[in-house]
């Protein structure tokens, strides 16, 4: 019992009045982000997030990912349907405005959302946008550049497929075209060896988008890694993958934007797992790097919760 409870007892407050006071407290506490309460701290005024340099731009070390916006959970078709139902264009804009409030000044998505970034800009909300494209979407580059897109990465799925087929050099012209359109050029990948391969080439690349899990190995590749153990159904996220990617990230001077640090939601089951993933990622990447984390804020203020973790573990910026 704290001093206020003792004083209330001495002043003869009625039991029902004390119960009402406790109910008011619990109601107010329930409105606070769950992560902040779990950490034992009261919600405080949101501070500016640490930032990195990406070309001529200063961007927050936390970037809002858009897979939930695009109904791409990497969990199940049922979760995809729920995300699609929840994230209307207006809700996406609402979440991005919340990102802006807590200091997140950049979001990343495919080529399908750059029109929403234009709506943000028209509404006075300055958010940087990082897109992704392939060689087949060259025609969209000039249009993307007009809507606040600052960088376009060669889509990771395509990059990895070319790498596995021994055709990675076919992507080289992509980076020149992105630069010609006035934007930064990035390499998206889920494979640490791709970063090492591009580093060995004299390509016009400004940054990497690096998935910390190599999630699309073939059954044969998994068998070589796991032996005769049964191959799990669906996408496989191996705990030994992040250290492999972190090693490649450390070996390049270019900024790296690490994504899927929560294993596409698989590490979101417990708050301590979430915190550990943020802690390990920022310990593993360079001070000049950032993270991309998808936001699904249907049940809690994930924007503020993630920002709090970045302020805790990612305060050393380049």
C-alpha positions as CSV (number, residue, x, y, z in Angstrom):
1,X,0.0,0.0,0.0
2,X,1.4,3.4,-1.0
3,X,1.2,6.7,1.0
4,X,-2.0,7.8,-0.8
5,X,-3.8,4.6,0.2
6,X,-2.7,5.1,3.8
7,X,-3.9,8.7,3.8
8,X,-7.2,7.7,2.3
9,X,-7.7,5.2,5.1
10,X,-7.0,7.7,7.8
11,X,-9.4,10.2,6.2
12,X,-12.2,7.7,6.3
13,X,-12.8,7.3,2.5
14,X,-15.6,4.9,1.9
15,X,-14.6,1.5,0.4
16,X,-16.7,2.2,-2.8
17,X,-14.8,5.4,-3.4
18,X,-11.5,3.6,-3.2
19,X,-12.7,0.9,-5.6
20,X,-13.8,3.6,-8.1
21,X,-10.3,5.1,-7.8
22,X,-8.7,1.8,-8.5
23,X,-11.0,1.2,-11.5
24,X,-10.0,4.6,-12.9
25,X,-6.3,3.7,-12.5
26,X,-6.7,0.4,-14.2
27,X,-8.7,1.9,-17.1
28,X,-5.9,4.5,-17.7
29,X,-3.3,1.8,-17.4
30,X,-5.1,-0.3,-20.0
31,X,-4.8,2.5,-22.5
32,X,-1.0,2.5,-22.3
33,X,1.1,0.4,-24.8
34,X,1.4,-3.1,-23.4
35,X,5.2,-3.2,-23.9
36,X,5.7,0.0,-21.8
37,X,3.7,-1.3,-18.9
38,X,5.5,-4.7,-19.1
39,X,8.8,-2.8,-18.9
40,X,7.6,-1.1,-15.7
41,X,7.7,2.4,-17.0
42,X,5.0,5.0,-17.6
43,X,4.4,6.3,-21.1
44,X,6.5,9.3,-21.7
45,X,6.7,12.0,-24.3
46,X,8.0,10.4,-27.5
47,X,11.5,11.4,-28.3
48,X,13.1,11.7,-31.7
49,X,14.4,8.3,-33.0
50,X,18.1,7.9,-33.9
51,X,18.8,8.3,-37.6
52,X,21.3,7.1,-40.2
53,X,22.5,8.7,-43.5
54,X,21.1,7.1,-46.7
55,X,22.6,9.0,-49.6
56,X,21.6,12.7,-49.1
57,X,18.7,11.7,-46.7
58,X,18.5,11.3,-42.9
59,X,16.2,8.4,-42.1
60,X,15.2,6.9,-38.8
61,X,16.8,3.7,-37.8
62,X,13.3,2.2,-37.6
63,X,11.6,2.0,-40.9
64,X,7.9,0.9,-41.2
65,X,7.6,-2.2,-43.3
66,X,4.5,-2.8,-45.4
67,X,3.9,-6.5,-45.6
68,X,0.9,-6.3,-43.2
69,X,-0.4,-3.4,-45.3
70,X,-0.2,-5.6,-48.4
71,X,-1.7,-8.7,-46.7
72,X,1.6,-10.6,-46.8
73,X,2.0,-12.1,-43.3
74,X,4.2,-15.1,-44.3
75,X,2.2,-16.9,-41.6
76,X,-1.0,-18.2,-43.2
77,X,-3.7,-17.3,-45.7
78,X,-6.1,-16.7,-42.8
79,X,-3.8,-14.0,-41.3
80,X,-3.4,-12.5,-44.8
81,X,-7.2,-12.2,-45.1
82,X,-7.4,-10.5,-41.7
83,X,-4.7,-8.0,-42.6
84,X,-6.3,-7.3,-45.9
85,X,-9.7,-6.7,-44.2
86,X,-8.1,-4.4,-41.6
87,X,-5.7,-2.3,-43.6
88,X,-7.9,-0.2,-45.8
89,X,-6.0,2.7,-47.5
90,X,-7.3,5.1,-44.8
91,X,-6.0,2.8,-42.0
92,X,-2.6,2.6,-43.7
93,X,-2.4,6.3,-43.8
94,X,-3.5,6.5,-40.1
95,X,-0.7,4.1,-39.1
96,X,1.8,6.0,-41.1
97,X,0.8,9.3,-39.5
98,X,1.3,7.6,-36.1
99,X,4.8,6.5,-37.3
100,X,5.5,10.1,-38.1
101,X,4.4,11.2,-34.6
102,X,6.9,8.9,-32.9
103,X,9.8,9.8,-35.2
104,X,9.7,7.1,-37.9
105,X,10.2,9.1,-41.1
106,X,10.5,6.3,-43.6
107,X,8.5,3.4,-44.8
108,X,9.3,0.6,-47.3
109,X,7.0,-1.2,-49.7
110,X,6.7,-2.6,-53.2
111,X,5.7,-0.5,-56.2
112,X,2.0,-0.8,-55.3
113,X,1.9,1.9,-52.5
114,X,3.8,4.9,-53.8
115,X,0.4,6.6,-54.5
116,X,-0.3,6.5,-50.8
117,X,3.0,8.2,-50.1
118,X,1.8,11.0,-52.4
119,X,-1.3,11.3,-50.3
120,X,0.8,11.7,-47.2
121,X,2.9,14.4,-48.8
122,X,-0.2,16.2,-50.0
123,X,-1.5,16.1,-46.4
124,X,1.6,17.7,-45.0
125,X,3.2,14.5,-43.6
126,X,6.8,14.2,-44.9
127,X,7.7,10.5,-45.0
128,X,10.5,9.1,-47.1
129,X,9.6,6.0,-49.2
130,X,11.7,3.1,-50.2
131,X,10.4,1.0,-53.0
132,X,11.2,-2.3,-54.7
133,X,11.0,-3.2,-58.3
134,X,12.4,-5.6,-60.9
135,X,13.8,-5.3,-64.4
136,X,10.3,-5.8,-65.8
137,X,9.0,-2.6,-64.1
138,X,11.4,-0.1,-65.5
139,X,8.5,2.0,-66.8
140,X,7.4,2.8,-63.3
141,X,10.6,4.3,-62.1
142,X,10.0,7.8,-63.3
143,X,6.5,7.8,-61.8
144,X,7.8,6.5,-58.5
145,X,10.4,9.3,-58.4
146,X,7.7,11.9,-58.6
147,X,5.9,10.7,-55.5
148,X,8.7,11.1,-52.9
149,X,10.4,7.7,-53.4
150,X,14.0,8.2,-52.5
151,X,15.3,4.7,-53.3
152,X,14.4,1.5,-55.1
153,X,15.8,-1.9,-54.4
154,X,16.0,-4.8,-56.8
155,X,13.4,-7.0,-55.3
156,X,14.9,-9.7,-53.1
157,X,12.9,-12.6,-54.5
158,X,14.2,-11.9,-58.0
159,X,17.7,-11.1,-56.8
160,X,18.0,-14.5,-55.1
161,X,16.5,-16.4,-58.0
162,X,19.1,-14.9,-60.4
163,X,21.9,-15.6,-57.9
164,X,20.9,-19.3,-57.5
165,X,20.7,-19.6,-61.3
166,X,24.2,-18.0,-61.8
167,X,22.6,-15.0,-63.6
168,X,23.2,-12.3,-61.0
169,X,25.0,-10.0,-63.4
170,X,21.7,-9.6,-65.3
171,X,20.6,-7.2,-62.5
172,X,23.4,-4.8,-63.0
173,X,21.6,-2.6,-65.5
174,X,18.8,-2.1,-63.0
175,X,20.9,0.0,-60.7
176,X,21.9,2.4,-63.5
177,X,18.3,2.9,-64.5
178,X,17.3,3.7,-60.9
179,X,20.0,6.3,-60.7
180,X,19.0,7.7,-64.0
181,X,15.5,8.2,-62.6
182,X,17.1,10.3,-59.7
183,X,16.8,7.7,-56.9
184,X,19.1,5.6,-54.8
185,X,19.6,2.0,-55.9
186,X,19.5,-0.9,-53.5
187,X,19.9,-4.7,-53.6
188,X,17.2,-6.7,-51.9
189,X,18.2,-10.2,-50.8
190,X,17.5,-13.0,-48.3
191,X,20.9,-14.6,-48.8
192,X,24.1,-13.5,-47.1
193,X,26.2,-14.8,-50.0
194,X,24.4,-12.3,-52.3
195,X,25.8,-9.4,-50.3
196,X,29.2,-10.9,-50.5
197,X,28.9,-11.4,-54.2
198,X,27.7,-7.9,-55.0
199,X,30.5,-6.5,-52.8
200,X,33.0,-8.2,-55.0
201,X,31.6,-6.4,-58.1
202,X,32.0,-2.7,-59.1
203,X,28.3,-2.0,-59.2
204,X,26.5,1.3,-58.6
205,X,24.8,0.2,-55.5
206,X,23.9,2.6,-52.6
207,X,22.4,0.2,-50.0
208,X,21.2,-3.3,-49.2
209,X,17.9,-4.5,-48.0
210,X,18.9,-7.7,-46.1
211,X,16.5,-10.3,-44.7
212,X,18.1,-11.8,-41.7
213,X,16.5,-15.2,-42.4
214,X,17.1,-17.2,-45.6
215,X,13.5,-18.2,-45.6
216,X,13.1,-19.8,-49.1
217,X,15.6,-22.7,-49.1
218,X,14.6,-25.7,-51.2
219,X,13.8,-29.1,-49.5
220,X,17.2,-30.3,-50.7
221,X,19.0,-27.4,-49.1
222,X,17.2,-27.9,-45.8
223,X,18.0,-31.6,-45.8
224,X,21.7,-30.7,-46.2
225,X,21.4,-28.4,-43.2
226,X,19.1,-30.4,-41.0
227,X,20.2,-33.9,-41.9
228,X,17.5,-36.6,-41.9
229,X,15.2,-34.6,-39.6
230,X,11.6,-34.1,-41.1
231,X,11.4,-30.9,-43.1
232,X,8.9,-28.5,-41.5
233,X,5.9,-27.5,-43.5
234,X,5.9,-23.9,-44.9
235,X,8.5,-21.3,-44.5
236,X,11.5,-22.2,-42.3
237,X,13.2,-19.7,-40.1
238,X,16.5,-21.0,-38.7
239,X,18.0,-19.3,-35.6
240,X,21.5,-19.6,-37.1
241,X,20.6,-17.4,-40.1
242,X,20.8,-13.9,-38.5
243,X,24.4,-14.3,-37.4
244,X,25.3,-15.3,-41.0
245,X,23.6,-12.2,-42.4
246,X,25.1,-10.0,-39.6
247,X,28.6,-11.1,-40.7
248,X,28.0,-10.0,-44.3
249,X,26.4,-6.7,-43.1
250,X,29.5,-6.0,-41.0
251,X,31.8,-6.5,-44.0
252,X,30.2,-3.8,-46.2
253,X,30.5,-0.1,-45.7
254,X,27.2,0.4,-47.5
255,X,24.1,1.0,-45.3
256,X,22.1,-2.2,-44.7
257,X,18.4,-2.2,-43.9
258,X,17.8,-5.4,-42.0
259,X,14.2,-6.8,-42.2
260,X,12.2,-9.8,-40.9
261,X,14.0,-9.4,-37.6
262,X,11.0,-11.0,-35.8
263,X,11.0,-14.0,-38.2
264,X,7.8,-12.7,-39.9
265,X,5.9,-12.5,-36.6
266,X,7.1,-15.9,-35.2
267,X,9.1,-14.1,-32.5
268,X,6.1,-11.9,-31.5
269,X,4.5,-14.5,-29.2
270,X,6.3,-13.1,-26.1
271,X,7.5,-9.6,-25.3
272,X,10.9,-10.9,-24.2
273,X,11.4,-12.5,-27.6
274,X,10.6,-9.2,-29.3
275,X,13.0,-7.3,-27.1
276,X,15.7,-9.9,-27.7
277,X,15.3,-9.7,-31.4
278,X,15.7,-6.0,-31.4
279,X,18.7,-6.2,-29.0
280,X,20.5,-8.9,-31.1
281,X,19.8,-7.1,-34.4
282,X,21.2,-3.8,-33.3
283,X,24.2,-5.6,-31.7
284,X,24.8,-7.4,-35.0
285,X,24.5,-4.6,-37.6
286,X,26.6,-1.5,-38.0
287,X,25.8,1.9,-36.5
288,X,25.1,3.2,-40.0
289,X,22.4,0.6,-40.6
290,X,18.6,0.5,-39.8
291,X,15.8,-2.1,-39.4
292,X,12.6,-2.5,-41.3
293,X,9.7,-3.9,-39.2
294,X,6.2,-4.6,-40.4
295,X,3.4,-2.9,-38.3
296,X,0.1,-4.6,-37.5
297,X,-1.4,-2.2,-35.0
298,X,-4.8,-3.8,-34.7
299,X,-4.4,-4.9,-31.1
300,X,-1.8,-2.5,-29.6
301,X,0.2,0.5,-30.4
302,X,3.0,-1.4,-32.1
303,X,4.4,1.8,-33.6
304,X,5.2,3.3,-30.2
305,X,6.3,-0.1,-28.8
306,X,8.8,-0.7,-31.6
307,X,10.0,2.9,-31.4
308,X,10.7,2.5,-27.7
309,X,12.8,-0.6,-28.4
310,X,14.8,1.3,-31.0
311,X,15.5,4.1,-28.6
312,X,16.6,1.5,-26.1
313,X,18.9,-0.6,-28.3
314,X,19.6,1.5,-31.4
315,X,20.8,4.8,-30.0
316,X,24.3,4.6,-31.5
317,X,23.8,5.9,-35.1
318,X,26.2,6.6,-37.9
